[in-house]
Structure formats: structure tokens, C-alpha cells
Amino acid sequence: MARSLLTVGDSSEHTRWPSVRSHRASGIVRCNDRQRPWPTRTTHWAVKPGDSSVHQAESHSPCSEVFTHAPVATLVMSRTHRHHGHWALMGALAATVVVAAAAIAIAYGTGNSPPRGAGSRLRGGPSWSVASRVEPGRSSSLYGVSCPNSRSCLAVDETGSVVVWDGRKWSSPEPVAAGGTLTSVSCPSASFCAAVSAGGSAVTFNGHSWSSLLPVGPAATYKLSCPTTTFCAAVGASGTAGSGSVATFDGHSWTTQSTSATGGLTHRFLDVSCATPEFCLAVNLNGQTLRYDGHTWSDGSEGPPGLMSVSCPASSWCLAITGSGRYTTFDGTSWSMAADIPDFSTAFAYSVSCASTARCTALGLNGMAVTWHQGLWSMPVPIFPGGYSGTVAVSCGSGDFCMAVNSKGEAASN
């Protein structure tokens, strides 16, 4: 996978993306194309905290962005993607919404009070296995994972293949004719999974084989949640600002509904979680939520800005995280005031999974993980060394077991 080299500020240091610098910017951030074997375009993203805009430049030649003389923390990412109707690699969109979340998730929230245990620290925390490459000899990014229990996980990759964890080791990748890069997967049991592609199609697994393609919606970066074998919900953050869709699966076909989102990047719904077929919540960077009641989607109560990921183990309780490392809980009626996850503000929090109302795990693009247990957060622990990833995902099954994957093709479990 070809990547660009980045020059940050006045420094001559070259680092592979993602690169994060907190410095006094006084020069030009440049991204310089390498020679590549296929037609590409380079996308350059940067954000200045305190400025809600995300700076973007696309070209077929080196690009640049000029910053003024001011203390800023700059996240710069450059990713190549093929011209095949939709992005073959979805890391650029993931990176973009994370930096936007970091820019707009300011220190206020909604609701009656902070979450239980806000500001307190959990003593200790789970230990994680050493991260290892899931597909040796391949550089495929892993974009989603789902674990119904500690002996069964399924992960999806950028090539449209799936890999299966049997409690001891990962299987060889199995191609799935899903119409492109697989962006999300959900497995309510070991005998049923659904996976959705960036091309807007879905496939299901019955414990033995994968189904034929079913249309879901337009090309997008979909997130998926299936609480049962006969119901799933999906949200799609498309590559077009302000557009998006929500869809539900009844065991046979998908029904799509356009959202009322219009305008900029922050309107895209980025995640969805369903506790039952009668309760789902979807979130976006504006703090807007959509709620599904078993029949229709409608506006839910407003949450704090910057929401990136949500997990609802029960219809009366959800936990959501912001890209700036804050969290909020939902009691079935309203969201609590957002509070900081201790020492997680620079993690670029991206994914959260709750095995129960008493235990959740959050994962940042910097490879750090934190565990929430009965209102208290653990110290962040590094599970993916080697710097930032384009995307990460975590799934927590029954008990204390969680599996995490990243766009470097690595996996780790606790």
C-alpha cells in the first residue's frame, strides 16, 4: 500500500502518516507523491484545535497547506485511494472525522449530571496479548471485528476477505463477494454474521457459507450492529459532505432511509448500536442522535458534540465516546454531561464496545486502550505500538474478553 511522505512545519523530518505534532507551526505542511503503480490522488487533512474547520486539499501532485504563526496541534494524514467508484481504502475518511471531532468536542455537555465515577480511576485493568499480524505476508488493513464470545471472532479487511478467530489462532483470509472493501461486521452469535462493504452491499453468514449480495444503500463507510440473527441496523457516512443513510435488515432484505443531514462533515452518522430490534442509537459529530423503535428512525435526545462511537448493551443504557477522549452515558431518556476519560485526550478515541452495563473498552487511533468498569476508568495501556493507525475497532464479547484490530492488519486481545 503506497503512502506519501510528510514534511511537518519547518522540520526536515520525514515521517510516515499518521503523524501528530504539537508545535508552533510556522511553515508549510506538504505532502509529496511517490511514484505509484496505479492512478491515485493524495488527500491531505489537517486540523487546528479551536477551529472547527478541517482543512482538506486533493490533487494529483504535491499539495500544501499554510498555517499562520500560532500554537497549534496538527494532525496531518495522507492516504492514497484508487479510482474505482468508491475508496478502496477508507482510512482517510476515518482520519478526517476524528480530527473534526477533536476540533469541535469542547468542554461542555448535555444532560443532568456527569457520568457515574467521572474523574475517578480504576485500579489495575486487563492485560492484553502482544499485537500480531492477522494475515502474515499480506498488508491488508482490518476495518472491523465482532466477537459473540471469547472463542469466536470474525474480522473484515480492505480486500473484501474475512478472517476467523477460534479462541487460539486466526484462520487464513477467505474472500467474500461483498462488492469491495468490507468496512464493518456484526455477529450476534457464532452461527450468524453480517458484513457490509464500502460499495453499499451486504452479505450474511449462516455458520456454513456466505450469502449472495444484498443492496443496502449508496457507497459509504458503513457501521453495522446486529443484536439478533434476524435484525441489523447500519449507518453510512459517505464521501460526500452532509449526506448519509440509515438502513435496517429484517432477515431477508434491507430497507434504507435517508437522513435529514445536510451541510458539512459533522452531519454524517458515524456509528450505530442496537441493544434489541426495538432499540438502536446512531451518533454523529454534532451530538445529534437517531433512535430506532422497531418501526421508524427519529431524532433522539441531543448528546455532547464530537461523538465518534457508541455501544448499547441494554435499551436503557449506552456509553459513547468523543474523538477528544470524553465519554457520556445514556439512561434511556437523556445523555449525561460529558466527562474526560483520564489521560486519554490525545488518543484520538475512535471505537468503544460494552460487554455489559458494567464494563466497556475504548480504543484510540494511537493504539491505546482503556477499560471502564462500574463507573471507573483504567489507566490507558498501549496495545498497538508503532504510532497512529488510520482506523481501529474493538469488540467485547461475553465476560471480560475483548478483541481489537487496526488498519495495520494487527490484532490483540485481553
C-alpha positions as CSV (number, residue, x, y, z in Angstrom):
1,M,0.0,0.0,0.0
2,A,1.6,3.2,-1.1
3,R,1.8,6.1,1.3
4,S,3.1,9.6,1.0
5,L,5.9,11.2,3.0
6,L,5.0,14.2,5.0
7,T,7.1,17.3,5.9
8,V,5.7,19.0,9.0
9,G,6.3,22.7,9.7
10,D,9.8,23.8,9.2
11,S,11.3,20.5,10.2
12,S,13.1,18.4,7.7
13,E,12.0,15.2,9.5
14,H,10.0,12.8,7.3
15,T,7.5,10.5,9.0
16,R,5.0,8.1,7.6
17,W,1.4,9.1,8.3
18,P,-0.4,9.5,10.6
19,S,2.0,12.0,12.2
20,V,1.0,14.1,15.1
21,R,2.9,17.2,16.2
22,S,2.1,19.7,18.9
23,H,4.3,22.7,18.0
24,R,4.3,26.3,16.9
25,A,3.5,26.0,13.2
26,S,5.4,28.5,11.2
27,G,5.7,26.9,7.8
28,I,4.0,24.8,5.2
29,V,2.8,21.3,5.7
30,R,3.4,19.4,2.4
31,C,2.5,16.0,1.1
32,N,4.7,14.8,-1.7
33,D,3.6,11.9,-4.0
34,R,5.8,9.0,-4.7
35,Q,5.6,7.1,-7.9
36,R,2.7,4.6,-7.7
37,P,1.6,1.7,-9.9
38,W,-2.0,2.9,-10.3
39,P,-3.7,6.3,-10.8
40,T,-4.1,7.9,-7.4
41,R,-4.9,11.2,-5.8
42,T,-3.4,12.4,-2.5
43,T,-5.7,13.6,0.3
44,H,-4.2,15.9,2.9
45,W,-6.0,16.6,6.1
46,A,-5.2,19.0,8.9
47,V,-7.0,20.5,11.9
48,K,-6.3,23.3,14.3
49,P,-7.9,22.8,17.7
50,G,-10.2,25.7,18.5
51,D,-11.0,26.0,14.8
52,S,-14.0,23.8,13.8
53,S,-12.9,23.5,10.2
54,V,-11.0,20.6,8.7
55,H,-8.5,21.6,6.1
56,Q,-8.5,19.4,3.0
57,A,-6.6,19.5,-0.3
58,E,-6.7,16.9,-3.0
59,S,-4.6,16.8,-6.1
60,H,-2.6,14.5,-8.4
61,S,0.6,16.4,-7.5
62,P,2.2,17.5,-4.2
63,C,-0.1,19.6,-2.1
64,S,0.4,22.0,0.7
65,E,-1.4,23.9,3.5
66,V,-0.1,27.0,5.1
67,F,-0.6,27.7,8.8
68,T,-0.3,31.1,10.5
69,H,2.1,31.7,13.3
70,A,0.1,30.3,16.3
71,P,0.4,27.5,18.8
72,V,-1.5,24.6,17.2
73,A,-1.6,20.8,17.5
74,T,-1.7,19.5,14.0
75,L,-2.7,16.1,12.7
76,V,-1.7,15.5,9.2
77,M,-2.6,12.4,7.2
78,S,-2.0,11.5,3.6
79,R,-3.6,8.4,2.1
80,T,-3.8,7.1,-1.4
81,H,-7.0,5.6,-2.8
82,R,-7.9,4.1,-6.1
83,H,-10.3,5.5,-8.5
84,H,-12.8,2.6,-8.6
85,G,-16.1,4.4,-7.8
86,H,-15.5,4.3,-4.1
87,W,-12.4,4.4,-1.9
88,A,-10.5,1.1,-1.8
89,L,-9.1,2.4,1.5
90,M,-11.4,4.1,4.0
91,G,-8.7,5.4,6.4
92,A,-8.8,8.9,5.0
93,L,-12.5,9.4,6.0
94,A,-11.9,7.8,9.4
95,A,-8.9,10.2,10.0
96,T,-10.9,13.2,8.9
97,V,-13.9,12.6,11.2
98,V,-11.5,12.0,14.1
99,V,-9.7,15.3,13.7
100,A,-13.0,17.0,13.2
101,A,-14.2,15.5,16.5
102,A,-11.1,16.7,18.2
103,A,-11.7,20.2,17.0
104,I,-15.4,20.5,17.9
105,A,-15.6,18.4,21.1
106,I,-15.4,21.3,23.5
107,A,-15.7,21.2,27.3
108,Y,-19.4,21.1,27.8
109,G,-22.1,18.5,27.6
110,T,-25.8,18.0,27.9
111,G,-27.8,16.1,30.5
112,N,-28.4,16.4,34.2
113,S,-25.0,15.4,35.6
114,P,-21.7,13.8,34.8
115,P,-21.5,10.1,34.3
116,R,-21.1,7.9,37.4
117,G,-17.5,7.8,38.5
118,A,-16.4,10.7,36.3
119,G,-12.8,11.7,37.2
120,S,-12.1,8.6,39.2
121,R,-9.5,5.9,38.4
122,L,-9.9,2.2,38.3
123,R,-7.1,0.3,40.0
124,G,-5.4,-2.0,37.6
125,G,-7.0,-3.2,34.4
126,P,-7.0,-6.1,32.0
127,S,-3.8,-7.2,30.4
128,W,-3.6,-7.5,26.6
129,S,-1.8,-10.0,24.4
130,V,1.1,-8.9,22.2
131,A,-0.3,-7.5,19.0
132,S,0.4,-9.7,15.9
133,R,-0.4,-9.5,12.2
134,V,-3.5,-11.4,11.4
135,E,-2.7,-12.1,7.8
136,P,1.1,-12.9,7.6
137,G,2.6,-12.0,4.2
138,R,-0.3,-9.6,3.4
139,S,-0.6,-5.9,4.2
140,S,-4.4,-5.8,4.3
141,S,-5.9,-3.4,6.7
142,L,-8.5,-4.7,9.2
143,Y,-11.5,-2.4,9.4
144,G,-14.0,-4.2,11.7
145,V,-14.2,-7.1,14.2
146,S,-17.1,-8.8,16.1
147,C,-16.9,-11.4,18.9
148,P,-20.0,-13.1,20.2
149,N,-17.8,-14.9,22.8
150,S,-14.2,-15.4,23.7
151,R,-13.9,-18.4,21.4
152,S,-15.3,-16.8,18.3
153,C,-14.4,-13.6,16.4
154,L,-14.6,-12.5,12.8
155,A,-12.7,-9.6,11.3
156,V,-13.1,-8.0,7.9
157,D,-10.4,-6.4,5.7
158,E,-9.9,-4.0,2.9
159,T,-9.6,-6.7,0.2
160,G,-13.2,-8.0,0.9
161,S,-12.0,-11.0,2.9
162,V,-12.9,-12.3,6.3
163,V,-10.7,-14.0,9.0
164,V,-12.0,-16.1,11.9
165,W,-10.6,-16.4,15.4
166,D,-11.3,-19.8,17.1
167,G,-10.0,-18.9,20.5
168,R,-6.4,-19.8,19.7
169,K,-5.5,-18.6,16.2
170,W,-6.7,-16.7,13.2
171,S,-7.8,-18.5,10.0
172,S,-6.5,-17.8,6.6
173,P,-8.4,-15.0,4.8
174,E,-11.5,-16.1,3.0
175,P,-12.7,-13.8,0.1
176,V,-16.3,-12.8,0.3
177,A,-18.0,-11.5,-2.7
178,A,-19.4,-8.4,-1.0
179,G,-18.7,-5.8,-3.6
180,G,-15.5,-4.2,-2.3
181,T,-13.8,-3.3,0.9
182,L,-15.6,-4.6,4.0
183,T,-15.9,-1.8,6.5
184,S,-17.9,-3.4,9.3
185,V,-19.1,-6.7,10.7
186,S,-21.5,-7.8,13.4
187,C,-22.0,-11.3,14.8
188,P,-24.7,-11.8,17.4
189,S,-23.8,-15.5,17.5
190,A,-21.2,-17.8,16.2
191,S,-23.6,-19.1,13.6
192,F,-24.7,-15.7,12.2
193,C,-22.7,-12.6,11.0
194,A,-23.5,-9.8,8.7
195,A,-20.8,-7.7,6.9
196,V,-21.2,-4.6,4.8
197,S,-19.0,-3.2,2.1
198,A,-18.0,0.3,1.1
199,G,-19.8,-0.2,-2.1
200,G,-23.2,-0.3,-0.3
201,S,-23.8,-4.1,-0.3
202,A,-24.1,-6.6,2.5
203,V,-23.6,-10.3,2.9
204,T,-24.7,-12.7,5.8
205,F,-23.1,-15.8,7.2
206,N,-25.2,-18.8,8.4
207,G,-22.5,-20.7,10.1
208,H,-21.5,-22.6,6.9
209,S,-21.4,-20.2,4.0
210,W,-21.9,-16.6,2.9
211,S,-25.0,-15.3,1.1
212,S,-25.2,-13.5,-2.1
213,L,-25.1,-9.7,-2.2
214,L,-27.9,-7.7,-0.9
215,P,-28.1,-3.9,-1.6
216,V,-28.0,-1.7,1.4
217,G,-27.5,1.9,0.1
218,P,-25.1,4.2,-1.6
219,A,-21.3,3.8,-1.4
220,A,-20.3,4.8,2.1
221,T,-18.2,3.9,5.2
222,Y,-20.8,1.8,6.9
223,K,-21.0,0.8,10.6
224,L,-23.2,-2.2,11.5
225,S,-25.0,-3.6,14.5
226,C,-26.9,-6.9,14.7
227,P,-28.5,-7.7,18.1
228,T,-30.2,-10.8,16.7
229,T,-29.9,-13.1,13.7
230,T,-33.0,-11.6,12.1
231,F,-32.3,-7.9,12.6
232,C,-29.4,-5.5,11.8
233,A,-29.0,-1.7,11.5
234,A,-26.4,0.2,9.5
235,V,-25.4,3.8,9.1
236,G,-23.3,5.1,6.3
237,A,-21.0,8.1,6.3
238,S,-20.5,8.8,2.7
239,G,-17.6,10.6,1.0
240,T,-20.0,13.5,0.2
241,A,-20.2,16.0,3.0
242,G,-23.6,16.1,4.7
243,S,-25.0,13.0,3.1
244,G,-25.7,9.7,4.8
245,S,-28.2,7.0,5.2
246,V,-29.6,4.5,7.8
247,A,-30.8,1.1,7.0
248,T,-32.4,-1.9,8.7
249,F,-32.3,-5.7,7.9
250,D,-35.2,-8.0,8.7
251,G,-33.5,-11.3,8.0
252,H,-34.4,-11.1,4.3
253,S,-33.8,-7.6,2.8
254,W,-32.5,-4.2,3.7
255,T,-34.7,-1.0,3.9
256,T,-32.9,2.3,3.5
257,Q,-33.9,5.7,4.9
258,S,-32.1,8.9,4.0
259,T,-31.2,11.1,7.0
260,S,-32.0,14.8,7.3
261,A,-28.3,15.6,7.5
262,T,-27.3,18.5,5.3
263,G,-24.2,20.7,5.1
264,G,-20.7,19.7,6.4
265,L,-18.7,16.8,7.6
266,T,-20.1,16.8,11.2
267,H,-23.6,15.7,10.0
268,R,-22.5,12.3,8.9
269,F,-23.6,9.5,11.2
270,L,-20.6,7.6,12.2
271,D,-21.7,4.7,14.4
272,V,-24.8,2.7,15.5
273,S,-25.5,0.3,18.3
274,C,-28.6,-1.9,18.8
275,A,-29.5,-3.5,22.1
276,T,-32.6,-5.1,20.7
277,P,-34.5,-5.0,17.4
278,E,-36.7,-2.3,19.1
279,F,-33.8,-0.1,20.2
280,C,-30.9,1.4,18.3
281,L,-29.0,4.6,18.6
282,A,-26.9,6.3,15.9
283,V,-24.5,9.2,16.6
284,N,-22.6,12.0,14.7
285,L,-20.1,14.7,15.4
286,N,-22.7,17.3,16.0
287,G,-24.1,15.4,19.0
288,Q,-27.2,14.6,17.1
289,T,-28.6,11.1,17.7
290,L,-31.1,9.0,15.8
291,R,-33.3,6.5,17.6
292,Y,-34.9,3.4,16.2
293,D,-38.0,2.0,17.9
294,G,-38.6,-1.1,15.9
295,H,-40.5,0.7,13.2
296,T,-39.0,4.1,12.4
297,W,-36.0,6.3,12.9
298,S,-36.5,9.6,14.7
299,D,-34.4,12.3,16.3
300,G,-33.2,11.2,19.7
301,S,-32.0,13.4,22.6
302,E,-29.0,15.6,21.9
303,G,-25.7,14.4,23.2
304,P,-22.3,16.2,23.5
305,P,-20.5,17.3,20.4
306,G,-17.8,15.2,18.8
307,L,-19.5,11.7,19.2
308,M,-17.5,9.1,17.4
309,S,-18.7,5.7,18.7
310,V,-21.5,4.3,20.8
311,S,-22.2,1.0,22.4
312,C,-25.6,0.0,23.9
313,P,-25.6,-3.3,25.8
314,A,-29.2,-2.5,27.0
315,S,-32.1,-0.4,25.8
316,S,-31.8,1.7,29.0
317,W,-28.1,2.2,28.9
318,C,-25.4,3.2,26.3
319,L,-21.9,4.7,26.5
320,A,-20.5,6.9,23.8
321,I,-17.1,8.5,23.3
322,T,-15.9,11.6,21.6
323,G,-12.8,12.0,19.5
324,S,-11.2,14.2,22.1
325,G,-11.3,11.5,24.7
326,R,-14.5,12.3,26.6
327,Y,-17.4,10.0,27.4
328,T,-21.1,10.2,28.1
329,T,-23.8,7.7,29.2
330,F,-27.4,7.4,28.1
331,D,-30.1,6.3,30.6
332,G,-32.9,5.6,28.1
333,T,-34.1,9.2,28.1
334,S,-31.2,11.6,28.1
335,W,-27.4,11.8,27.9
336,S,-25.2,12.7,30.9
337,M,-22.8,15.6,30.9
338,A,-19.6,14.6,29.1
339,A,-16.6,13.9,31.2
340,D,-12.9,13.3,30.5
341,I,-11.5,9.8,30.2
342,P,-8.4,10.2,32.3
343,D,-5.2,10.6,30.3
344,F,-7.0,9.8,27.0
345,S,-7.3,13.3,25.5
346,T,-4.5,12.7,22.9
347,A,-5.5,9.2,22.0
348,F,-8.0,10.2,19.2
349,A,-10.7,7.9,20.7
350,Y,-12.3,6.1,17.9
351,S,-14.1,2.9,18.9
352,V,-15.9,1.6,22.0
353,S,-17.6,-1.7,22.9
354,C,-19.5,-2.6,26.0
355,A,-20.0,-6.2,27.0
356,S,-22.4,-5.1,29.7
357,T,-23.7,-2.1,31.5
358,A,-20.8,-2.5,33.9
359,R,-17.8,-3.0,31.5
360,C,-16.7,-1.2,28.4
361,T,-13.4,-0.8,26.4
362,A,-12.4,2.2,24.4
363,L,-9.7,2.3,21.8
364,G,-7.8,5.2,20.3
365,L,-6.1,5.7,16.9
366,N,-2.8,5.9,18.8
367,G,-3.1,2.3,19.9
368,M,-4.0,3.0,23.5
369,A,-6.9,1.2,25.2
370,V,-8.8,2.0,28.4
371,T,-11.4,-0.1,30.3
372,W,-14.5,1.3,32.1
373,H,-15.7,-0.9,35.0
374,Q,-18.6,0.1,37.1
375,G,-18.0,3.8,36.6
376,L,-14.2,3.9,36.8
377,W,-11.6,4.0,34.0
378,S,-8.4,2.2,34.0
379,M,-5.0,3.7,33.0
380,P,-4.5,3.8,29.2
381,V,-2.4,0.9,28.1
382,P,-0.6,0.5,24.7
383,I,-1.8,-2.5,22.8
384,F,-0.7,-1.4,19.3
385,P,2.8,0.0,19.4
386,G,4.3,1.9,16.5
387,G,2.3,5.1,16.3
388,Y,-1.1,6.0,15.0
389,S,-3.4,3.9,12.8
390,G,-5.8,5.0,10.1
391,T,-8.7,3.1,11.8
392,V,-9.1,0.8,14.8
393,A,-12.0,-1.3,16.0
394,V,-12.8,-3.2,19.3
395,S,-15.4,-5.8,20.1
396,C,-16.1,-7.2,23.6
397,G,-18.0,-10.4,23.9
398,S,-19.2,-12.2,27.0
399,G,-17.3,-11.7,30.2
400,D,-14.1,-9.7,30.2
401,F,-12.9,-10.7,26.7
402,C,-12.2,-8.1,24.0
403,M,-10.5,-8.2,20.6
404,A,-9.0,-5.2,18.9
405,V,-7.9,-4.7,15.3
406,N,-6.3,-1.9,13.3
407,S,-5.6,-0.7,9.8
408,K,-2.1,-2.1,10.0
409,G,-3.6,-5.6,10.0
410,E,-2.8,-6.3,13.6
411,A,-5.0,-7.8,16.4
412,A,-4.7,-8.0,20.2
413,S,-7.0,-9.5,22.8
414,N,-7.3,-9.3,26.6
